[in-house]
Amino acid sequence: MIDPLDGDVEFENEGTLEPLPVVRERTVVMRAVGLTKIYAAVSAGAGAGSGSERPALELFRGLDLRVHAGEMVAIVGESGAGKSSLLHLLAALDTPTAGEVWCGESRVGSFTQKQAAEYRNRDVGYVWQFHYLLPEFSALENVAMPLLARGMRRGPALEQARVWLDEVGLGDRAEHRSGELSGGEQQRVSLARALVTEPRLLLADEPTGDLDGKTAEAVFGLIQRLHEAHGLTSVLVTHNLEFAERCDRVLRLRDGKLVNARAAA
C-alpha cells in the first residue's frame, strides 16, 4: 500500500494558504493602574456649627486606563464625574490618593515638582476649555512660550512657533494679541502652543466647550487633522457625543470606573 502522505503528493490548495498574521502588541503611551482619587472632607471651622462644610468626595477608585500610540480616545460622562480631575492626574497637575500613572516607562507619581514641570513641557501638550493666552503677548509669542521656558533661544523658538501657527491656519495673525482674536482663533493658538514642543501625548479638556457650534466643529476637525497628520496620541474630555463618536475609542466615566461607552450602548 502506498502511503498517501509519502512522496511528492500535491494537494489542491498547496501553496495558496496565507500565513497567519503576526500579532504585535501596540505600544502603550499612557496607563493608569488602580487609580484612586479622594478629596478629604472640609471642615466648616470653629463657630460655623457642627459637622463638615463638605463631606469627603471619592471621584474614582481602582480606575484602569491604557492609551496606545496613535489612538484618539474620548472620555465622556456626567458633570462632576471626575473627567477633568483624571486629566490632571495624567498630566501630573495633581497626585492620586492611590494607584499609579505611567507615561511610557516613567512613573509620573514619583516625579518631583521640577520633574513634573519638565514632563509637562516635554511629554504632554495640554489644551484647556479656556485658552489661557497671555494678553500682553502676541499669538506668536504665546505659542513660543513652552520653548522659551525650556531655555530655547528666542529666534529659533519664534521660528518654530510660526510653523505651528501656519499649521493651525493663523500665520497671518501671528502678531495679533489674544484680545484681537476670535474665540475660535484663540483656541487654535492654544492648540499650536500645546503642540509646539511635539509632545508624546495631547490632553484636551473640553477644547470646544466655549465655542459656538460652527466654530466648535472647525476646531474639532482641526484637532482630528493634526492628530492624523502628526501621528499624535490624544485623550479628549468632551460633552459632545457626536465629536466623541469620531474618536477611535469612547470611554465613559461612571461610578468611578471607565467603561467602553460603545459596548454599553
PyMOL commands that set and color helices and strands:
alter all, ss='L'
color gray80, all
select helices_A, chain A and resi 83-90+108-110+113-122+139-149+154-167+171-173+178-180+183-195+213-229+241-244+261-264
alter helices_A, ss='H'
color red, helices_A
select strands_A, chain A and resi 28-39+42-43+52-54+57-68+72-76+98-103+106-107+124-127+201-205+234-237+249-254+257-260
alter strands_A, ss='S'
color yellow, strands_A
deselect
rebuild
show_as cartoon
